Amino acid sequence: MLPPILQNLRIPVVASPMFIVSGPDLVIAQCKAGIVGSFPALNAREKDGDPIQLEAWLTRITEELDRHNQANPDRPAAPFAVNQIVHRSNARLERDIEICHRHRVPIWITSLGARTEVNAAAHDCGAIALHDIINNVFAKKAIEKGADGLIAVAAGAGGHAGPQSPFALIQEIRDWFNGPLLLSGAIATGRAILAARAMGADLAYIGSPFIATEEANAPAEYKDMIVESDAMDIVTSSLFTGVSGNYLAPSIRNAGLDPEALAHADASSMDFGQGSSKPKAWSTIWGSGQGIGAVREIQPAGQLVDRLAGEYAAAKAELSSM
């Protein structure tokens, strides 16, 4: 059974935290629309001497969602989540954990390393901790270290996607784990959400379609490229961060590179000291999952959730009638 905080969503969806793209505007819109909104803590950056941006973001999100709930008791907002990059090069990790603990962030998403003390901090403020993994070995380690749930990042997902089929990954995890399980990987329609649940996942984990929303903190060219591209335009490469990830081929060409002849990079090159493992030289190389063929326009995030909800209901009705 899902923990109470994940039980009353409009549709079984968590919006994934996307580097740069996910910020307060997008998170608030996602939560008001009835799905879990999220952002990476490292997206909240400030110059030396300025007030801490993460504090301001958490205060704004909490206050706006509280106002929404008071004005709309019949359709309260979904909870929100903050993503912590648990990598040895993230010098901000301890500070950001303390801030999230103090603000009682309800859902913590951890990536690139499972650590017992991070999960303990989440539990200490009443939160749940979800850890993203790309295979069954990492899944077992995450649960052993205190994670409450898992995010299975399968082939076709945006960002640092795993190589395994969602069918294989979900069935191996469900063979031993009956806790909260999310699935990421090319999910961009209501039918895909229902398919993820039929496969054994509790919730779908959706990122790339939200890049093409009005609230996303992405350049107009990036949003347009999402709308204009499809699965054939996605290239998998380790060059840009040191870990295999999925990227838009047109953005690679625009940077003067051949998407079909990219060099490889080693994971040792990952460094989150500046907020991202991606060097500034690759700042216009844009990530995306394979599901973007379903994205046909730039629209408000709430309208995207409306479409997903309608498709999800229609897919359930269609299957029930068969």
C-alpha positions as CSV (number, residue, x, y, z in Angstrom):
1,M,0.0,0.0,0.0
2,L,1.2,3.5,-0.8
3,P,1.9,5.9,2.1
4,P,-0.9,8.3,2.8
5,I,0.9,11.2,1.2
6,L,0.8,9.5,-2.2
7,Q,-2.7,8.1,-2.0
8,N,-5.0,10.9,-3.0
9,L,-3.4,12.3,-6.2
10,R,-5.7,13.2,-9.1
11,I,-3.8,10.7,-11.2
12,P,-0.9,8.4,-10.2
13,V,1.9,10.7,-11.3
14,V,5.0,12.3,-9.8
15,A,6.6,15.0,-12.0
16,S,10.3,14.4,-12.1
17,P,12.8,17.0,-11.0
18,M,14.6,18.4,-14.0
19,F,17.9,20.3,-13.9
20,I,17.3,24.1,-14.5
21,V,13.8,23.4,-15.9
22,S,12.0,22.7,-12.6
23,G,11.4,25.6,-10.3
24,P,8.7,27.1,-8.1
25,D,6.4,28.2,-11.0
26,L,6.3,24.7,-12.4
27,V,6.1,22.8,-9.1
28,I,3.2,25.0,-7.9
29,A,1.3,24.5,-11.2
30,Q,1.9,20.7,-11.0
31,C,0.7,20.4,-7.4
32,K,-2.4,22.6,-8.0
33,A,-3.2,20.3,-10.9
34,G,-3.2,17.3,-8.6
35,I,0.1,15.6,-9.2
36,V,3.3,15.7,-7.2
37,G,5.6,18.5,-8.3
38,S,9.3,18.4,-7.7
39,F,12.6,20.2,-8.2
40,P,16.3,19.6,-7.6
41,A,17.6,21.4,-4.6
42,L,20.6,22.4,-6.7
43,N,18.4,24.4,-9.1
44,A,18.0,27.0,-6.3
45,R,21.2,28.9,-6.6
46,E,22.4,32.3,-5.3
47,K,25.5,34.4,-5.6
48,D,27.8,34.7,-2.6
49,G,26.3,36.9,0.0
50,D,22.8,36.7,-1.3
51,P,19.9,35.2,0.7
52,I,19.7,31.4,0.3
53,Q,17.5,30.7,-2.7
54,L,16.3,27.3,-1.5
55,E,14.8,28.9,1.7
56,A,12.9,31.3,-0.5
57,W,11.7,28.7,-2.9
58,L,10.4,26.4,-0.1
59,T,8.7,29.3,1.6
60,R,7.0,30.4,-1.6
61,I,5.8,26.9,-2.6
62,T,4.5,26.1,0.9
63,E,2.6,29.4,1.3
64,E,1.1,29.3,-2.2
65,L,-0.1,25.7,-1.8
66,D,-1.5,26.5,1.6
67,R,-3.5,29.4,0.1
68,H,-4.7,27.2,-2.7
69,N,-5.9,24.6,-0.2
70,Q,-7.7,27.1,2.0
71,A,-9.5,28.5,-1.1
72,N,-10.2,25.0,-2.6
73,P,-10.9,22.6,0.2
74,D,-12.7,20.3,-2.3
75,R,-9.6,19.9,-4.5
76,P,-6.5,20.4,-2.4
77,A,-3.0,20.6,-4.0
78,A,-0.8,17.5,-4.2
79,P,2.3,17.4,-2.1
80,F,5.7,18.5,-3.5
81,A,9.1,16.9,-3.5
82,V,12.7,18.0,-3.4
83,N,15.5,16.1,-5.1
84,Q,18.9,15.8,-3.4
85,I,21.9,14.8,-5.5
86,V,23.7,12.4,-3.1
87,H,27.1,12.6,-4.8
88,R,30.4,13.1,-3.1
89,S,31.0,16.3,-5.2
90,N,27.8,18.0,-4.0
91,A,29.3,20.4,-1.4
92,R,25.8,21.8,-0.7
93,L,24.3,18.5,0.4
94,E,24.5,18.9,4.2
95,R,23.2,22.5,4.0
96,D,20.3,21.6,1.8
97,I,19.3,18.6,3.9
98,E,19.2,20.9,7.0
99,I,17.0,23.4,5.1
100,C,14.6,20.7,3.8
101,H,14.4,19.2,7.3
102,R,13.6,22.5,8.8
103,H,10.9,23.3,6.2
104,R,9.5,19.8,6.6
105,V,9.6,19.0,2.9
106,P,7.1,16.0,2.7
107,I,8.8,14.0,-0.1
108,W,12.6,13.6,-0.6
109,I,13.9,12.2,-3.9
110,T,17.6,11.0,-3.8
111,S,19.8,10.4,-6.8
112,L,23.3,9.2,-7.5
113,G,24.0,7.4,-4.3
114,A,22.0,6.0,-1.4
115,R,23.0,7.2,2.1
116,T,21.5,6.1,5.4
117,E,21.9,9.5,7.0
118,V,19.9,11.3,4.3
119,N,17.0,8.9,4.6
120,A,17.2,9.2,8.4
121,A,16.9,13.0,8.1
122,A,13.9,12.7,5.9
123,H,12.2,10.4,8.4
124,D,13.0,12.6,11.3
125,C,10.9,15.4,9.8
126,G,8.0,13.1,8.9
127,A,8.9,12.8,5.2
128,I,9.2,9.8,2.9
129,A,12.4,9.1,0.9
130,L,12.2,7.8,-2.7
131,H,15.5,6.8,-4.4
132,D,16.0,6.5,-8.1
133,I,17.8,3.4,-9.5
134,I,18.6,1.8,-12.9
135,N,18.8,-1.9,-11.9
136,N,17.8,-4.4,-9.2
137,V,21.2,-4.4,-7.4
138,F,20.9,-0.6,-6.8
139,A,17.3,-1.1,-5.8
140,K,18.2,-3.5,-3.0
141,K,21.0,-1.3,-1.7
142,A,18.6,1.7,-1.6
143,I,16.1,-0.2,0.5
144,E,18.8,-1.6,2.8
145,K,19.9,2.0,3.5
146,G,16.4,3.1,4.5
147,A,14.7,4.4,1.4
148,D,10.9,4.1,1.6
149,G,10.3,3.7,-2.1
150,L,12.0,3.3,-5.5
151,I,12.0,5.1,-8.8
152,A,12.8,2.7,-11.5
153,V,14.5,4.7,-14.3
154,A,14.2,2.5,-17.4
155,A,15.3,2.8,-21.0
156,G,13.9,5.8,-22.8
157,A,13.8,8.1,-19.8
158,G,15.2,11.6,-20.0
159,G,18.5,12.6,-18.3
160,H,20.6,9.8,-16.8
161,A,18.4,6.9,-18.0
162,G,19.0,3.3,-17.3
163,P,19.5,0.7,-20.1
164,Q,16.9,-1.9,-19.0
165,S,13.4,-2.5,-20.4
166,P,10.7,-1.3,-17.9
167,F,9.2,-4.8,-18.1
168,A,12.4,-6.5,-16.9
169,L,13.2,-3.8,-14.3
170,I,9.8,-3.7,-12.7
171,Q,9.3,-7.5,-12.6
172,E,12.7,-8.0,-10.9
173,I,12.0,-5.4,-8.3
174,R,8.4,-6.6,-7.6
175,D,9.7,-10.1,-7.0
176,W,10.9,-9.0,-3.6
177,F,9.7,-5.4,-2.9
178,N,6.0,-4.5,-2.3
179,G,6.6,-0.9,-1.3
180,P,6.1,2.3,-3.3
181,L,7.5,1.9,-6.8
182,L,7.6,4.5,-9.5
183,L,8.4,4.0,-13.2
184,S,10.3,6.5,-15.4
185,G,10.9,6.1,-19.1
186,A,9.1,7.6,-22.1
187,I,5.8,8.1,-20.2
188,A,3.9,10.9,-21.9
189,T,0.3,9.8,-22.2
190,G,-2.5,8.6,-20.0
191,R,-2.3,5.2,-21.7
192,A,1.4,4.9,-20.7
193,I,0.5,5.8,-17.1
194,L,-2.1,3.0,-17.0
195,A,0.5,0.6,-18.6
196,A,3.0,1.5,-15.9
197,R,0.4,0.5,-13.3
198,A,-0.5,-2.7,-15.1
199,M,3.1,-3.6,-15.2
200,G,3.4,-3.3,-11.4
201,A,4.4,0.3,-10.7
202,D,2.3,2.4,-8.3
203,L,3.0,5.7,-10.0
204,A,4.4,7.1,-13.2
205,Y,7.4,9.5,-13.1
206,I,7.1,12.0,-15.9
207,G,9.6,14.7,-16.9
208,S,10.1,15.6,-20.5
209,P,6.5,16.6,-21.5
210,F,6.7,19.3,-18.8
211,I,9.6,21.0,-20.5
212,A,7.1,22.2,-23.1
213,T,5.0,24.0,-20.6
214,E,4.6,27.7,-20.0
215,E,5.8,27.4,-16.4
216,A,9.0,25.5,-17.2
217,N,12.3,27.4,-16.8
218,A,13.6,26.5,-20.2
219,P,14.5,28.6,-23.3
220,A,11.9,28.9,-25.9
221,E,14.1,27.1,-28.4
222,Y,14.3,24.1,-26.0
223,K,10.5,24.0,-25.7
224,D,10.1,24.3,-29.4
225,M,12.5,21.4,-30.0
226,I,10.6,19.2,-27.6
227,V,7.4,19.8,-29.6
228,E,9.1,19.3,-33.0
229,S,11.0,16.1,-32.1
230,D,10.1,12.5,-31.5
231,A,11.8,9.3,-30.3
232,M,14.1,9.1,-33.4
233,D,15.6,12.5,-32.3
234,I,16.9,11.1,-29.0
235,V,20.6,10.2,-28.7
236,T,22.2,8.3,-25.8
237,S,25.7,9.5,-24.8
238,S,28.0,9.7,-21.8
239,L,30.1,12.5,-23.3
240,F,28.3,15.4,-21.6
241,T,28.3,14.3,-17.9
242,G,30.3,11.1,-17.7
243,V,27.2,9.0,-17.3
244,S,24.9,7.7,-20.0
245,G,22.0,10.1,-20.7
246,N,19.4,10.8,-23.4
247,Y,19.7,14.1,-25.3
248,L,18.0,15.9,-28.3
249,A,20.0,15.3,-31.4
250,P,19.1,18.7,-32.9
251,S,20.7,20.4,-29.9
252,I,23.9,18.4,-30.4
253,R,24.0,19.4,-34.0
254,N,23.5,23.0,-33.1
255,A,26.6,22.7,-30.9
256,G,28.7,21.6,-33.9
257,L,28.8,17.9,-33.0
258,D,27.8,14.8,-34.9
259,P,25.2,12.9,-32.8
260,E,26.3,9.7,-34.4
261,A,30.0,10.1,-33.7
262,L,30.2,11.2,-30.1
263,A,33.1,10.4,-27.8
264,H,32.7,8.6,-24.5
265,A,33.4,10.1,-21.1
266,D,34.1,8.4,-17.7
267,A,31.9,8.7,-14.6
268,S,34.9,10.2,-12.7
269,S,34.3,13.4,-14.6
270,M,31.0,14.0,-12.7
271,D,31.2,17.1,-10.5
272,F,28.3,18.8,-8.9
273,G,30.4,21.5,-7.2
274,Q,28.8,24.1,-9.5
275,G,25.3,22.6,-9.3
276,S,25.5,20.3,-12.3
277,S,27.8,17.6,-13.6
278,K,27.4,19.1,-17.1
279,P,30.3,21.5,-18.1
280,K,29.3,24.9,-19.2
281,A,30.5,24.0,-22.7
282,W,27.5,21.7,-23.0
283,S,24.9,24.1,-21.5
284,T,22.9,24.1,-24.8
285,I,22.9,20.3,-25.1
286,W,19.3,19.6,-24.0
287,G,18.1,16.4,-22.4
288,S,14.9,14.6,-23.2
289,G,13.2,11.2,-22.9
290,Q,11.8,9.2,-25.8
291,G,8.1,9.9,-25.1
292,I,8.1,13.4,-26.6
293,G,6.3,12.3,-29.8
294,A,3.1,12.8,-27.8
295,V,4.0,16.4,-27.1
296,R,2.4,18.6,-29.8
297,E,2.2,22.0,-28.2
298,I,3.5,24.3,-25.5
299,Q,0.7,24.7,-22.9
300,P,0.2,25.5,-19.2
301,A,1.2,22.6,-17.0
302,G,-2.3,22.3,-15.7
303,Q,-3.6,21.7,-19.2
304,L,-1.0,19.0,-19.7
305,V,-2.2,17.3,-16.5
306,D,-5.8,17.6,-17.8
307,R,-4.9,15.8,-21.0
308,L,-3.1,13.0,-19.1
309,A,-6.1,12.6,-16.7
310,G,-8.5,12.4,-19.6
311,E,-6.4,9.9,-21.5
312,Y,-5.9,7.9,-18.3
313,A,-9.7,7.7,-17.6
314,A,-10.4,6.8,-21.2
315,A,-7.8,4.1,-21.3
316,K,-9.2,2.5,-18.1
317,A,-12.7,2.6,-19.5
318,E,-11.6,1.1,-22.8
319,L,-9.8,-1.8,-21.1
320,S,-12.8,-2.4,-18.8
321,S,-15.1,-2.7,-21.8
322,M,-13.0,-5.3,-23.6
